[in-house]
Amino acid sequence: MKHIAKYASIGCIVAIMSVPGTAWAQDDERPNTFSVSASIMARGEYRDGGLPRMEDNKQRDARFILERTRLSLDYSRKWLELRVTAQHSGVWGEKGKGSFNLYETWAKLQASNGLFAQVGRQELSYDDERILGRNDWAMAANSHDALKLGYEGHGHKAHIIAAYNQKAESTYGGTDYTTTSGAYPHKSLLVAWYHYDFSRIPLGASLLFMNVGMQGEGTTDETLISPTTCYQQLIGTFINFHPRRWNIEGSYYRQMGKDEFKTPIQAWMAALKVDYTPNDKWKITSGYDYLSGDDNPVVPMSGSIGMALHKKVQGFNTIYGSHHKFYGAMDFFYVSAFYGGYTPGLQNLYIGGSYNPIKRLNLNASYHYLATASKVSEASRTLGHEIELSASFNIMKDVKLSAGYSYMKGTKTLERLQRVESDCHLHWAWAMLSINPRIFTTKW
Protein backbone atom coordinates (compact mmCIF):
# COMPACT_ATOMS: atom_id res chain seq x y z
CA MET A 1 0.00 0.00 0.00
CA LYS A 2 2.85 2.38 0.87
CA HIS A 3 4.61 1.99 -2.49
CA ILE A 4 1.32 2.09 -4.40
CA ALA A 5 0.29 5.36 -2.76
CA LYS A 6 3.72 6.94 -3.24
CA TYR A 7 4.23 6.04 -6.89
CA ALA A 8 0.57 6.64 -7.78
CA SER A 9 0.79 10.16 -6.35
CA ILE A 10 3.91 11.00 -8.36
CA GLY A 11 2.49 9.43 -11.49
CA CYS A 12 -0.82 11.30 -11.24
CA ILE A 13 0.91 14.67 -10.91
CA VAL A 14 3.15 13.96 -13.88
CA ALA A 15 0.17 12.75 -15.92
CA ILE A 16 -1.83 15.90 -15.22
CA MET A 17 1.06 18.17 -16.11
CA SER A 18 1.59 16.37 -19.40
CA VAL A 19 -2.04 16.41 -20.62
CA PRO A 20 -2.22 18.12 -24.03
CA GLY A 21 -3.64 21.62 -23.81
CA THR A 22 -2.75 22.03 -20.15
CA ALA A 23 -1.19 25.42 -19.47
CA TRP A 24 1.35 25.73 -16.66
CA ALA A 25 3.15 28.70 -18.19
CA GLN A 26 4.93 31.39 -16.22
CA ASP A 27 2.95 34.53 -17.00
CA ASP A 28 4.69 37.73 -15.94
CA GLU A 29 1.64 39.80 -16.86
CA ARG A 30 -0.30 38.37 -13.92
CA PRO A 31 1.03 39.67 -10.60
CA ASN A 32 2.25 37.67 -7.67
CA THR A 33 0.08 38.15 -4.58
CA PHE A 34 1.16 37.66 -0.97
CA SER A 35 -1.09 38.15 2.05
CA VAL A 36 -1.01 37.66 5.80
CA SER A 37 -4.19 36.98 7.75
CA ALA A 38 -4.98 36.13 11.35
CA SER A 39 -7.82 34.44 13.19
CA ILE A 40 -8.57 34.60 16.91
CA MET A 41 -11.52 32.72 18.36
CA ALA A 42 -12.19 32.85 22.10
CA ARG A 43 -15.17 31.01 23.62
CA GLY A 44 -16.25 30.95 27.23
CA GLU A 45 -18.44 28.03 28.30
CA TYR A 46 -20.59 27.19 31.30
CA ARG A 47 -21.67 23.58 31.76
CA ASP A 48 -24.08 22.36 34.39
CA GLY A 49 -24.79 18.64 34.51
CA GLY A 50 -23.93 15.87 32.12
CA LEU A 51 -21.29 14.11 34.22
CA PRO A 52 -21.55 11.80 37.25
CA ARG A 53 -21.44 13.70 40.52
CA MET A 54 -18.51 12.49 42.60
CA GLU A 55 -19.31 11.62 46.21
CA ASP A 56 -16.53 13.85 47.53
CA ASN A 57 -17.37 16.77 45.23
CA LYS A 58 -20.96 17.94 44.95
CA GLN A 59 -20.15 20.70 42.45
CA ARG A 60 -21.37 19.61 39.04
CA ASP A 61 -20.85 22.78 36.97
CA ALA A 62 -17.75 23.83 35.06
CA ARG A 63 -16.51 27.13 33.64
CA PHE A 64 -13.59 27.72 31.28
CA ILE A 65 -12.44 29.78 28.28
CA LEU A 66 -11.12 28.16 25.11
CA GLU A 67 -9.04 29.99 22.54
CA ARG A 68 -7.72 29.27 19.07
CA THR A 69 -5.21 31.48 17.27
CA ARG A 70 -4.17 31.11 13.62
CA LEU A 71 -1.69 32.95 11.45
CA SER A 72 -1.90 32.28 7.70
CA LEU A 73 0.52 33.12 4.88
CA ASP A 74 -0.90 32.94 1.34
CA TYR A 75 0.93 33.24 -1.96
CA SER A 76 -0.62 33.01 -5.41
CA ARG A 77 0.21 33.59 -9.03
CA LYS A 78 -1.29 32.21 -12.20
CA TRP A 79 -1.63 28.41 -11.90
CA LEU A 80 -0.05 28.26 -8.41
CA GLU A 81 -1.30 28.75 -4.83
CA LEU A 82 0.49 28.17 -1.52
CA ARG A 83 -0.76 28.37 2.06
CA VAL A 84 0.89 27.91 5.45
CA THR A 85 -1.25 28.22 8.61
CA ALA A 86 0.12 27.93 12.14
CA GLN A 87 -2.41 27.16 14.87
CA HIS A 88 -2.45 27.19 18.67
CA SER A 89 -5.43 26.02 20.69
CA GLY A 90 -5.92 25.61 24.40
CA VAL A 91 -7.60 26.76 27.60
CA TRP A 92 -6.89 30.09 29.25
CA GLY A 93 -4.48 29.50 32.13
CA GLU A 94 -2.69 26.46 30.62
CA LYS A 95 0.85 27.71 31.06
CA GLY A 96 3.16 25.96 28.62
CA LYS A 97 0.37 23.63 27.50
CA GLY A 98 -2.23 23.62 24.76
CA SER A 99 -1.64 22.41 21.22
CA PHE A 100 0.60 24.10 18.65
CA ASN A 101 0.87 22.74 15.12
CA LEU A 102 0.88 23.60 11.44
CA TYR A 103 -2.81 23.35 10.61
CA GLU A 104 -2.32 23.86 6.85
CA THR A 105 0.74 23.55 4.61
CA TRP A 106 -0.27 22.95 1.00
CA ALA A 107 0.54 23.82 -2.59
CA LYS A 108 -1.98 23.78 -5.43
CA LEU A 109 -1.12 23.53 -9.11
CA GLN A 110 -3.91 24.57 -11.47
CA ALA A 111 -4.33 24.17 -15.22
CA SER A 112 -6.31 26.14 -17.78
CA ASN A 113 -8.51 23.15 -18.61
CA GLY A 114 -9.82 22.73 -15.06
CA LEU A 115 -7.37 20.11 -13.81
CA PHE A 116 -5.56 20.68 -10.51
CA ALA A 117 -3.30 18.96 -7.98
CA GLN A 118 -3.14 19.96 -4.32
CA VAL A 119 -0.64 18.35 -1.95
CA GLY A 120 0.07 18.80 1.74
CA ARG A 121 -1.88 19.35 4.95
CA GLN A 122 -5.30 20.70 3.97
CA GLU A 123 -8.95 20.92 4.95
CA LEU A 124 -11.34 18.44 3.35
CA SER A 125 -14.82 19.94 3.19
CA TYR A 126 -17.49 18.25 1.05
CA ASP A 127 -21.22 18.73 0.59
CA ASP A 128 -22.87 19.54 3.94
CA GLU A 129 -19.75 18.37 5.88
CA ARG A 130 -21.61 15.44 7.43
CA ILE A 131 -18.90 12.92 6.44
CA LEU A 132 -15.89 15.09 5.56
CA GLY A 133 -15.74 18.55 7.11
CA ARG A 134 -13.60 21.16 8.81
CA ASN A 135 -15.38 20.75 12.16
CA ASP A 136 -14.54 24.41 12.75
CA TRP A 137 -16.46 24.58 16.04
CA ALA A 138 -13.81 22.38 17.68
CA MET A 139 -10.70 24.34 18.60
CA ALA A 140 -8.35 21.85 16.93
CA ALA A 141 -10.60 21.51 13.83
CA ASN A 142 -9.86 18.97 11.07
CA SER A 143 -7.09 18.94 8.48
CA HIS A 144 -5.47 16.03 6.65
CA ASP A 145 -2.08 15.23 5.11
CA ALA A 146 -3.18 14.24 1.64
CA LEU A 147 -2.82 14.48 -2.12
CA LYS A 148 -5.89 15.79 -3.93
CA LEU A 149 -6.28 15.52 -7.71
CA GLY A 150 -9.28 16.89 -9.50
CA TYR A 151 -11.17 18.54 -12.31
CA GLU A 152 -13.70 21.38 -12.05
CA GLY A 153 -15.57 22.89 -14.97
CA HIS A 154 -18.88 23.02 -16.91
CA GLY A 155 -20.91 22.03 -13.83
CA HIS A 156 -18.72 19.01 -13.07
CA LYS A 157 -16.45 18.53 -10.06
CA ALA A 158 -14.43 15.34 -9.61
CA HIS A 159 -11.86 14.87 -6.83
CA ILE A 160 -9.62 11.96 -5.86
CA ILE A 161 -7.89 12.12 -2.46
CA ALA A 162 -5.17 9.78 -1.19
CA ALA A 163 -3.39 9.72 2.18
CA TYR A 164 -0.94 7.38 3.90
CA ASN A 165 -0.06 8.18 7.53
CA GLN A 166 2.74 7.06 9.84
CA LYS A 167 3.76 8.28 13.29
CA ALA A 168 7.46 8.47 12.33
CA GLU A 169 10.02 7.28 9.82
CA SER A 170 10.26 3.51 10.10
CA THR A 171 13.47 1.60 9.57
CA TYR A 172 11.87 -1.79 10.21
CA GLY A 173 9.26 -3.28 7.93
CA GLY A 174 8.11 -0.04 6.34
CA THR A 175 5.17 0.67 8.66
CA ASP A 176 4.97 2.47 11.99
CA TYR A 177 1.49 3.66 12.90
CA THR A 178 -0.56 3.76 16.08
CA THR A 179 -3.40 6.13 16.93
CA THR A 180 -2.17 6.34 20.54
CA SER A 181 0.98 8.10 19.29
CA GLY A 182 -1.08 11.10 18.21
CA ALA A 183 -1.10 10.13 14.55
CA TYR A 184 -4.06 10.92 12.32
CA PRO A 185 -7.07 8.63 12.92
CA HIS A 186 -6.51 6.60 9.78
CA LYS A 187 -3.53 4.77 8.41
CA SER A 188 -4.61 5.14 4.79
CA LEU A 189 -7.42 7.02 3.11
CA LEU A 190 -8.78 6.98 -0.43
CA VAL A 191 -11.68 9.25 -1.40
CA ALA A 192 -13.49 9.65 -4.72
CA TRP A 193 -16.05 12.47 -4.93
CA TYR A 194 -18.11 13.62 -7.89
CA HIS A 195 -20.58 16.52 -7.98
CA TYR A 196 -22.75 17.86 -10.77
CA ASP A 197 -24.82 21.06 -10.83
CA PHE A 198 -27.66 20.86 -13.33
CA SER A 199 -27.90 23.93 -15.54
CA ARG A 200 -31.65 23.91 -16.25
CA ILE A 201 -32.99 23.03 -12.80
CA PRO A 202 -31.83 24.16 -9.31
CA LEU A 203 -30.39 20.76 -8.43
CA GLY A 204 -26.96 19.55 -7.37
CA ALA A 205 -26.01 15.92 -6.70
CA SER A 206 -22.89 14.28 -5.29
CA LEU A 207 -21.51 10.76 -5.06
CA LEU A 208 -18.93 9.85 -2.41
CA PHE A 209 -16.75 6.78 -1.96
CA MET A 210 -14.25 6.31 0.87
CA ASN A 211 -11.85 3.49 1.72
CA VAL A 212 -10.37 3.94 5.21
CA GLY A 213 -7.49 1.75 6.40
CA MET A 214 -7.17 1.30 10.17
CA GLN A 215 -4.35 -0.50 11.93
CA GLY A 216 -5.46 -3.76 13.50
CA GLU A 217 -3.70 -6.68 15.10
CA GLY A 218 0.08 -7.11 14.98
CA THR A 219 3.23 -5.51 16.37
CA THR A 220 6.09 -3.39 15.12
CA ASP A 221 8.64 -4.47 17.74
CA GLU A 222 11.78 -6.57 17.25
CA THR A 223 9.71 -9.58 16.17
CA LEU A 224 8.97 -7.66 12.95
CA ILE A 225 5.42 -8.96 12.68
CA SER A 226 3.65 -6.56 10.33
CA PRO A 227 0.40 -5.20 11.77
CA THR A 228 -2.77 -6.01 9.91
CA THR A 229 -4.54 -3.14 8.17
CA CYS A 230 -8.32 -3.47 8.14
CA TYR A 231 -10.30 -1.56 5.53
CA GLN A 232 -13.79 -0.13 5.81
CA GLN A 233 -15.71 1.44 2.95
CA LEU A 234 -18.36 4.13 2.77
CA ILE A 235 -20.48 4.91 -0.26
CA GLY A 236 -23.37 7.31 -0.58
CA THR A 237 -24.99 10.35 -2.11
CA PHE A 238 -25.94 13.93 -1.24
CA ILE A 239 -28.64 15.87 -3.11
CA ASN A 240 -29.50 19.55 -2.85
CA PHE A 241 -32.66 20.92 -4.49
CA HIS A 242 -33.21 24.68 -4.08
CA PRO A 243 -36.20 26.08 -6.00
CA ARG A 244 -36.95 29.72 -5.20
CA ARG A 245 -37.43 30.08 -1.44
CA TRP A 246 -37.00 26.37 -0.66
CA ASN A 247 -33.85 24.43 0.06
CA ILE A 248 -34.09 20.64 0.37
CA GLU A 249 -31.11 18.46 1.27
CA GLY A 250 -31.05 14.69 1.41
CA SER A 251 -28.26 12.18 2.01
CA TYR A 252 -27.80 8.43 2.29
CA TYR A 253 -24.62 6.50 3.16
CA ARG A 254 -23.69 2.86 3.75
CA GLN A 255 -20.64 1.51 5.57
CA MET A 256 -19.05 -1.87 4.84
CA GLY A 257 -15.77 -3.70 5.37
CA LYS A 258 -14.15 -4.47 8.75
CA ASP A 259 -13.11 -2.44 11.76
CA GLU A 260 -9.64 -2.64 13.37
CA PHE A 261 -10.76 -5.72 15.34
CA LYS A 262 -11.73 -7.46 12.07
CA THR A 263 -15.44 -7.30 12.91
CA PRO A 264 -17.66 -6.97 9.80
CA ILE A 265 -19.41 -3.61 9.40
CA GLN A 266 -23.00 -3.26 8.20
CA ALA A 267 -24.20 0.26 8.99
CA TRP A 268 -26.12 3.02 7.27
CA MET A 269 -27.59 6.48 7.73
CA ALA A 270 -30.12 8.73 6.02
CA ALA A 271 -31.00 12.39 6.52
CA LEU A 272 -33.48 14.92 5.16
CA LYS A 273 -33.48 18.67 5.79
CA VAL A 274 -35.98 21.25 4.52
CA ASP A 275 -35.52 25.04 4.71
CA TYR A 276 -38.14 27.61 3.77
CA THR A 277 -37.38 31.34 3.53
CA PRO A 278 -40.66 33.28 3.33
CA ASN A 279 -38.83 36.63 3.22
CA ASP A 280 -35.43 38.20 3.79
CA LYS A 281 -35.83 38.17 7.58
CA TRP A 282 -37.18 34.70 8.38
CA LYS A 283 -36.08 31.13 7.72
CA ILE A 284 -37.80 27.96 8.95
CA THR A 285 -35.88 24.68 9.20
CA SER A 286 -36.95 21.11 9.89
CA GLY A 287 -35.35 17.72 9.38
CA TYR A 288 -34.75 14.15 10.45
CA ASP A 289 -31.53 12.14 10.86
CA TYR A 290 -31.38 8.37 11.25
CA LEU A 291 -28.08 6.64 12.08
CA SER A 292 -28.17 2.87 12.52
CA GLY A 293 -27.07 1.31 15.82
CA ASP A 294 -25.72 -1.91 17.25
CA ASP A 295 -28.07 -4.59 18.51
CA ASN A 296 -27.96 -5.20 22.26
CA PRO A 297 -25.70 -2.25 23.09
CA VAL A 298 -23.69 -2.62 26.27
CA VAL A 299 -25.55 -0.55 28.87
CA PRO A 300 -25.13 -2.24 32.25
CA MET A 301 -26.65 -0.64 35.31
CA SER A 302 -24.39 1.59 37.38
CA GLY A 303 -21.94 -0.40 39.48
CA SER A 304 -22.00 -3.50 37.24
CA ILE A 305 -19.90 -4.71 34.34
CA GLY A 306 -21.64 -5.69 31.12
CA MET A 307 -20.22 -7.77 28.30
CA ALA A 308 -21.77 -8.65 24.95
CA LEU A 309 -20.48 -10.40 21.85
CA HIS A 310 -21.20 -8.51 18.65
CA LYS A 311 -20.70 -10.49 15.46
CA LYS A 312 -20.99 -7.34 13.35
CA VAL A 313 -20.80 -3.58 13.78
CA GLN A 314 -24.10 -1.89 12.98
CA GLY A 315 -23.45 1.49 14.57
CA PHE A 316 -22.84 4.13 11.91
CA ASN A 317 -19.55 6.02 12.20
CA THR A 318 -19.73 9.66 11.11
CA ILE A 319 -16.00 9.53 10.16
CA TYR A 320 -14.43 13.00 9.87
CA GLY A 321 -17.51 15.21 9.70
CA SER A 322 -18.50 18.45 11.41
CA HIS A 323 -20.53 16.70 14.10
CA HIS A 324 -21.54 19.85 16.00
CA LYS A 325 -23.70 20.98 13.07
CA PHE A 326 -26.12 18.06 13.13
CA TYR A 327 -26.90 16.12 16.30
CA GLY A 328 -27.64 18.74 18.92
CA ALA A 329 -25.40 21.59 20.01
CA MET A 330 -24.57 19.92 23.34
CA ASP A 331 -22.53 17.29 21.46
CA PHE A 332 -23.67 14.26 23.43
CA PHE A 333 -23.69 12.11 20.31
CA TYR A 334 -20.81 11.30 17.94
CA VAL A 335 -18.44 13.55 19.86
CA SER A 336 -18.56 11.94 23.30
CA ALA A 337 -18.61 8.14 23.29
CA PHE A 338 -21.41 5.91 24.48
CA TYR A 339 -20.65 3.81 27.53
CA GLY A 340 -19.32 0.38 26.59
CA GLY A 341 -17.94 1.36 23.18
CA TYR A 342 -20.93 0.32 21.10
CA THR A 343 -23.56 2.76 19.88
CA PRO A 344 -27.33 2.35 19.79
CA GLY A 345 -27.48 4.76 16.86
CA LEU A 346 -29.52 7.94 16.82
CA GLN A 347 -32.80 9.43 15.66
CA ASN A 348 -32.81 13.22 15.55
CA LEU A 349 -36.08 14.97 14.72
CA TYR A 350 -35.78 18.75 14.80
CA ILE A 351 -37.50 22.00 13.91
CA GLY A 352 -36.31 25.57 14.24
CA GLY A 353 -35.95 28.96 12.66
CA SER A 354 -33.85 32.08 12.36
CA TYR A 355 -34.77 35.76 12.35
CA ASN A 356 -32.81 38.83 11.21
CA PRO A 357 -34.45 41.85 12.88
CA ILE A 358 -31.68 44.17 11.68
CA LYS A 359 -28.95 43.89 9.08
CA ARG A 360 -26.10 42.48 11.22
CA LEU A 361 -28.07 40.57 13.86
CA ASN A 362 -29.21 36.95 13.58
CA LEU A 363 -31.37 35.07 16.12
CA ASN A 364 -31.87 31.28 16.12
CA ALA A 365 -34.04 28.80 18.02
CA SER A 366 -34.54 25.05 17.58
CA TYR A 367 -35.95 21.95 19.24
CA HIS A 368 -34.56 18.39 18.99
CA TYR A 369 -36.26 15.13 19.86
CA LEU A 370 -33.49 12.56 20.33
CA ALA A 371 -33.89 8.79 20.47
CA THR A 372 -31.88 5.63 19.86
CA ALA A 373 -32.18 3.70 16.62
CA SER A 374 -31.69 0.32 18.31
CA LYS A 375 -33.79 -1.11 21.07
CA VAL A 376 -32.23 -0.73 24.50
CA SER A 377 -32.96 -3.54 26.93
CA GLU A 378 -35.31 -2.54 29.75
CA ALA A 379 -35.38 1.10 28.65
CA SER A 380 -37.24 3.33 26.21
CA ARG A 381 -35.64 4.58 23.03
CA THR A 382 -36.14 8.24 23.94
CA LEU A 383 -32.88 9.96 24.95
CA GLY A 384 -34.20 13.42 25.64
CA HIS A 385 -35.51 16.76 24.45
CA GLU A 386 -33.11 19.60 23.66
CA ILE A 387 -33.89 23.30 23.22
CA GLU A 388 -31.27 25.59 21.66
CA LEU A 389 -31.12 29.39 21.51
CA SER A 390 -28.35 31.42 19.88
CA ALA A 391 -27.61 34.88 18.53
CA SER A 392 -24.81 36.44 16.49
CA PHE A 393 -23.92 40.04 15.74
CA ASN A 394 -21.37 41.26 13.18
CA ILE A 395 -19.64 44.13 14.97
CA MET A 396 -17.69 44.87 11.79
CA LYS A 397 -16.85 42.95 8.61
CA ASP A 398 -14.23 40.71 10.27
CA VAL A 399 -15.41 40.72 13.91
CA LYS A 400 -18.39 38.70 15.14
CA LEU A 401 -19.85 38.23 18.60
CA SER A 402 -22.12 35.24 19.24
CA ALA A 403 -23.72 33.52 22.23
CA GLY A 404 -25.99 30.61 22.93
CA TYR A 405 -27.83 28.54 25.53
CA SER A 406 -28.97 24.92 25.37
CA TYR A 407 -31.10 22.88 27.74
CA MET A 408 -31.70 19.15 27.62
CA LYS A 409 -34.14 17.10 29.66
CA GLY A 410 -32.63 13.64 29.47
CA THR A 411 -34.21 10.29 30.23
CA LYS A 412 -33.17 7.18 32.15
CA THR A 413 -31.90 5.82 28.83
CA LEU A 414 -29.50 8.75 28.45
CA GLU A 415 -28.40 8.24 32.04
CA ARG A 416 -27.48 4.61 31.36
CA LEU A 417 -25.85 5.19 27.98
CA GLN A 418 -23.72 8.17 28.96
CA ARG A 419 -23.53 7.80 32.75
CA VAL A 420 -24.97 11.26 33.27
CA GLU A 421 -26.59 12.41 36.50
CA SER A 422 -29.85 10.81 37.53
CA ASP A 423 -31.85 14.06 37.36
CA CYS A 424 -30.78 14.59 33.71
CA HIS A 425 -31.33 18.36 33.66
CA LEU A 426 -28.44 19.56 31.51
CA HIS A 427 -27.51 23.18 30.85
CA TRP A 428 -24.87 24.69 28.58
CA ALA A 429 -24.19 28.34 27.82
CA TRP A 430 -21.45 29.96 25.77
CA ALA A 431 -20.23 33.27 24.39
CA MET A 432 -17.71 33.57 21.55
CA LEU A 433 -15.73 36.32 19.87
CA SER A 434 -14.33 35.66 16.37
CA ILE A 435 -11.83 38.07 14.79
CA ASN A 436 -10.57 37.29 11.27
CA PRO A 437 -8.67 40.24 9.75
CA ARG A 438 -6.48 40.27 6.66
CA ILE A 439 -3.42 42.10 7.99
CA PHE A 440 -1.30 42.66 4.92
CA THR A 441 -1.56 42.22 1.13
CA THR A 442 0.93 43.07 -1.58
CA LYS A 443 1.22 42.48 -5.33
CA TRP A 444 4.20 42.67 -7.63
Backbone hydrogen bonds, N-H to C=O, Kabsch-Sander energy under -0.5 kcal/mol:
donor,donor_aa,acceptor,acceptor_aa,energy
5,A,1,M,-2.7
6,K,2,K,-2.2
7,Y,3,H,-2.6
8,A,4,I,-2.4
9,S,5,A,-1.9
10,I,6,K,-1.9
11,G,7,Y,-2.5
12,C,8,A,-2.5
13,I,9,S,-1.9
14,V,10,I,-2.2
15,A,11,G,-2.5
16,I,12,C,-2.3
17,M,13,I,-2.2
18,S,14,V,-1.2
19,V,16,I,-1.2
22,T,19,V,-1.9
24,W,22,T,-0.6
27,D,25,A,-0.7
28,D,26,Q,-0.7
30,R,27,D,-1.1
33,T,76,S,-2.7
34,F,442,T,-2.5
35,S,74,D,-2.4
36,V,440,F,-2.7
37,S,72,S,-2.2
38,A,437,P,-2.4
39,S,70,R,-2.2
40,I,435,I,-2.7
41,M,68,R,-2.7
42,A,433,L,-2.2
43,R,66,L,-2.8
44,G,431,A,-2.5
45,E,64,F,-2.8
46,Y,429,A,-2.9
47,R,62,A,-2.7
48,D,427,H,-2.6
49,G,60,R,-1.1
54,M,52,P,-0.6
57,N,54,M,-1.3
62,A,47,R,-2.5
64,F,45,E,-1.7
66,L,43,R,-3.1
67,E,90,G,-2.5
68,R,41,M,-2.4
69,T,88,H,-2.8
70,R,39,S,-2.8
71,L,86,A,-2.0
72,S,37,S,-3.0
73,L,84,V,-2.7
74,D,35,S,-2.5
75,Y,82,L,-2.2
76,S,33,T,-2.3
77,R,80,L,-2.4
80,L,77,R,-2.2
81,E,108,K,-2.0
82,L,75,Y,-2.8
83,R,106,W,-2.3
84,V,73,L,-2.0
85,T,104,E,-3.1
86,A,71,L,-2.4
87,Q,101,N,-3.0
88,H,69,T,-2.4
89,S,99,S,-2.4
90,G,67,E,-2.0
92,W,65,I,-2.7
94,E,91,V,-2.1
95,K,93,G,-1.6
97,K,94,E,-1.6
99,S,89,S,-3.3
101,N,87,Q,-2.5
103,Y,85,T,-1.5
103,Y,101,N,-0.9
104,E,85,T,-1.5
105,T,121,R,-1.9
106,W,83,R,-2.1
107,A,119,V,-2.1
108,K,81,E,-3.0
109,L,117,A,-3.2
110,Q,79,W,-2.4
110,Q,108,K,-0.5
111,A,115,L,-2.3
114,G,111,A,-1.4
116,F,150,G,-2.2
117,A,109,L,-2.4
118,Q,148,K,-3.2
119,V,107,A,-2.4
120,G,146,A,-1.9
121,R,105,T,-1.6
122,Q,144,H,-2.6
125,S,123,E,-0.6
126,Y,132,L,-2.2
129,E,126,Y,-2.5
133,G,320,Y,-2.4
138,A,135,N,-1.2
142,N,134,R,-2.3
144,H,122,Q,-3.0
146,A,120,G,-2.0
146,A,144,H,-0.8
147,L,162,A,-2.6
148,K,118,Q,-3.5
149,L,160,I,-2.9
150,G,116,F,-2.3
151,Y,158,A,-2.2
152,E,114,G,-1.6
153,G,156,H,-2.6
156,H,153,G,-2.0
157,K,195,H,-2.3
158,A,151,Y,-2.6
159,H,193,W,-2.9
160,I,149,L,-3.0
161,I,191,V,-2.7
162,A,147,L,-2.3
163,A,189,L,-2.3
165,N,187,K,-3.2
167,K,176,D,-2.9
168,A,176,D,-0.7
175,T,172,Y,-0.8
181,S,178,T,-1.1
182,G,179,T,-1.6
183,A,178,T,-0.9
186,H,184,Y,-0.9
187,K,213,G,-2.8
188,S,213,G,-1.5
189,L,163,A,-2.2
190,L,211,N,-1.7
191,V,161,I,-2.7
192,A,209,F,-2.6
193,W,159,H,-2.7
194,Y,207,L,-2.3
195,H,157,K,-3.0
196,Y,205,A,-2.5
197,D,155,G,-2.0
198,F,196,Y,-0.6
198,F,203,L,-2.6
203,L,201,I,-2.4
204,G,240,N,-2.5
205,A,196,Y,-2.1
206,S,238,F,-2.7
207,L,194,Y,-2.6
208,L,236,G,-2.5
209,F,192,A,-2.4
210,M,234,L,-2.7
211,N,190,L,-2.4
212,V,232,Q,-2.9
213,G,188,S,-2.9
213,G,211,N,-0.5
214,M,212,V,-0.6
214,M,230,C,-3.1
216,G,228,T,-4.1
219,T,225,I,-1.0
224,L,221,D,-2.1
226,S,224,L,-0.7
228,T,217,E,-4.4
230,C,214,M,-3.0
230,C,228,T,-0.6
232,Q,212,V,-2.4
233,Q,256,M,-1.4
234,L,210,M,-2.3
235,I,254,R,-2.1
236,G,208,L,-2.1
237,T,252,Y,-2.3
238,F,206,S,-1.6
239,I,250,G,-2.9
240,N,204,G,-3.0
241,F,248,I,-3.0
242,H,202,P,-2.5
246,W,243,P,-2.9
247,N,275,D,-2.2
248,I,241,F,-3.5
249,E,273,K,-2.9
250,G,239,I,-2.4
251,S,271,A,-2.2
252,Y,237,T,-2.0
253,Y,269,M,-2.2
254,R,235,I,-2.6
255,Q,267,A,-3.0
256,M,233,Q,-2.7
258,K,231,Y,-2.1
259,D,263,T,-2.0
262,K,259,D,-2.3
265,I,257,G,-2.6
266,Q,313,V,-3.2
267,A,255,Q,-1.7
269,M,253,Y,-2.2
270,A,290,Y,-2.3
271,A,251,S,-2.2
272,L,288,Y,-2.1
273,K,249,E,-2.9
274,V,286,S,-3.1
275,D,247,N,-2.7
276,Y,284,I,-2.6
277,T,245,R,-2.5
279,N,282,W,-0.7
283,K,354,S,-1.8
284,I,276,Y,-3.0
285,T,352,G,-2.9
286,S,274,V,-2.0
287,G,350,Y,-2.1
288,Y,272,L,-2.4
289,D,348,N,-2.0
290,Y,270,A,-2.7
291,L,346,L,-2.8
292,S,268,W,-2.6
294,D,343,T,-3.6
299,V,297,P,-0.9
304,S,301,M,-1.9
310,H,308,A,-0.6
311,K,309,L,-0.6
313,V,264,P,-3.4
314,Q,312,K,-0.6
316,F,292,S,-2.3
316,F,314,Q,-0.5
318,T,316,F,-0.5
320,Y,131,I,-1.2
321,G,318,T,-1.1
322,S,129,E,-3.0
323,H,321,G,-1.3
325,K,322,S,-1.5
326,F,323,H,-1.7
327,Y,323,H,-1.3
331,D,328,G,-1.7
334,Y,336,S,-0.6
335,V,336,S,-0.6
336,S,331,D,-0.7
339,Y,417,L,-3.2
341,G,338,F,-1.6
346,L,291,L,-2.1
347,Q,371,A,-3.3
348,N,289,D,-2.3
349,L,347,Q,-0.5
349,L,369,Y,-2.5
350,Y,287,G,-2.3
350,Y,348,N,-0.5
351,I,367,Y,-1.8
352,G,285,T,-3.1
353,G,365,A,-2.5
354,S,283,K,-2.4
355,Y,363,L,-2.5
356,N,281,K,-2.1
361,L,358,I,-1.1
362,N,392,S,-2.6
363,L,355,Y,-2.6
364,N,390,S,-2.9
365,A,353,G,-2.1
366,S,388,E,-2.1
367,Y,351,I,-2.6
368,H,386,E,-2.7
369,Y,349,L,-3.2
370,L,368,H,-0.6
370,L,384,G,-2.4
371,A,347,Q,-2.2
372,T,381,R,-2.8
373,A,344,P,-1.6
374,S,344,P,-2.6
377,S,375,K,-0.5
379,A,376,V,-1.6
383,L,370,L,-2.8
384,G,370,L,-1.7
385,H,409,K,-1.5
386,E,368,H,-2.4
387,I,407,Y,-2.8
388,E,366,S,-2.6
389,L,405,Y,-2.7
390,S,364,N,-2.1
391,A,403,A,-2.5
392,S,362,N,-2.3
393,F,401,L,-3.0
394,N,360,R,-2.1
395,I,393,F,-1.0
395,I,399,V,-1.1
396,M,399,V,-1.5
399,V,396,M,-1.5
400,K,434,S,-2.7
401,L,393,F,-2.7
402,S,432,M,-2.7
403,A,391,A,-2.4
404,G,430,W,-2.4
405,Y,389,L,-2.9
406,S,428,W,-3.0
407,Y,387,I,-2.4
408,M,426,L,-2.5
409,K,385,H,-2.4
410,G,408,M,-0.8
410,G,424,C,-2.8
411,T,383,L,-1.6
415,E,411,T,-2.0
416,R,412,K,-2.0
417,L,413,T,-2.5
418,Q,414,L,-2.5
419,R,415,E,-1.3
420,V,414,L,-0.5
424,C,421,E,-0.6
426,L,408,M,-2.7
426,L,424,C,-0.7
427,H,48,D,-2.7
428,W,406,S,-2.0
429,A,46,Y,-2.4
430,W,404,G,-2.4
431,A,44,G,-1.9
432,M,402,S,-3.5
433,L,42,A,-2.5
434,S,400,K,-2.8
435,I,40,I,-2.6
436,N,398,D,-2.9
439,I,36,V,-1.9
439,I,437,P,-0.7
440,F,36,V,-1.8
442,T,34,F,-2.4
444,W,32,N,-1.8
